[in-house]
Structures are given as C-alpha cells and as structure tokens.
Amino acid sequence: MSTTEHPSCSLCKAVAVPLKGGTVVHWERQDTPDLHYMTTAPAMRRRQWAAEDRVARLRDQIDAITKAGRVAWVDVKDNGDFVLYQAPHGSLPVNIPRTPR
C-alpha cells in the first residue's frame, strides 16, 4: 500500500500557522505517487532552482520521515537552506516557529 492510500493521509490538509510577530505561513499538501508532505510556497519555489544534489538529499529526508510513519513539513530559511519538521498525520509539528496558543 502506498503512502497516499493510507487512511491517515486524509488528515493532512492545508493549514495556516500564525507566526510570532503576527504573520501567517500557509502550508500546502504536496503529493507524489509514493508519498506526501507539507510545504510552504517559498520552499516550493526554492526547490525549482535548487541543485540536484540538494533536491535528492531533501527527497531522501522526506522519504525517511514517511517511512517512520510521519509527515515531513518542508520550509526554507532566508539563506536558501531547506528546513524540515515532522509530525504525525493531521498534526502540526511542535517545533514550527509559531505564536503560542
């Protein structure tokens, strides 16, 4: 059974996360034939022009998180480096920088 066929995957939906300082980051679900992950628009743009070795490393990290039964959350730092978080299906990662509730 591929990841996208797993029932818990239906819990992963687009979400807006408030950040410290009052801004909001929108996370969208991305699907491939064998996995899915959450990402921000800046990370998707960065991935378009990133070197192939960086994209391959990112893909390996996403794959490892998926194999562990979790969902990868991909963002990009101001310097262009990818940063990954992870969480169970349908949950926000606890270490995403956000406004405390």
SULBEL-V940029 format. One record per pair of residues at least 12 apart in sequence whose ideal C-beta (glycine too) atoms are under 7 Angstrom apart, sorted by sequence separation. I is the first residue (numbers start at 0). J is the second residue. D is the distance in whole Angstrom. If there is no record, write none. Layout:
i=I j=J d=D
i=I j=J d=D
This chain:
i=13 j=25 d=7
i=14 j=26 d=5
i=26 j=38 d=7
i=71 j=83 d=6
i=72 j=84 d=4
i=13 j=26 d=7
i=26 j=39 d=6
i=72 j=85 d=7
i=13 j=27 d=5
i=25 j=39 d=7
i=71 j=85 d=6
i=72 j=86 d=7
i=13 j=28 d=6
i=24 j=39 d=6
i=25 j=40 d=7
i=70 j=85 d=7
i=12 j=28 d=7
i=57 j=73 d=7
i=69 j=85 d=5
i=70 j=86 d=6
i=11 j=28 d=5
i=69 j=86 d=6
i=69 j=87 d=6
i=70 j=88 d=6
i=72 j=92 d=5
i=64 j=85 d=5
i=60 j=83 d=6
i=72 j=95 d=7
i=11 j=35 d=6
i=57 j=81 d=5
i=36 j=61 d=5
i=11 j=37 d=7
i=3 j=30 d=6
i=8 j=35 d=6
i=34 j=61 d=7
i=34 j=62 d=7
i=45 j=75 d=4
i=1 j=32 d=7
i=2 j=33 d=6
i=34 j=65 d=4
i=42 j=73 d=5
i=1 j=33 d=5
i=2 j=34 d=5
i=3 j=35 d=6
i=42 j=74 d=5
i=2 j=35 d=6
i=37 j=70 d=6
i=42 j=75 d=4
i=36 j=70 d=6
i=41 j=75 d=5
i=45 j=79 d=6
i=36 j=71 d=4
i=37 j=72 d=4
i=38 j=73 d=4
i=39 j=74 d=5
i=36 j=73 d=6
i=42 j=81 d=7
i=26 j=72 d=7
i=11 j=70 d=6
i=2 j=65 d=6
i=16 j=91 d=7
i=11 j=88 d=6
i=19 j=96 d=6
i=10 j=88 d=5
i=11 j=89 d=6
i=18 j=96 d=6
i=10 j=89 d=3
i=16 j=95 d=6
i=18 j=97 d=6
i=19 j=98 d=6
i=8 j=88 d=6
i=17 j=97 d=6
i=18 j=98 d=6
i=7 j=88 d=4
i=16 j=97 d=5
i=17 j=98 d=4
i=7 j=89 d=7
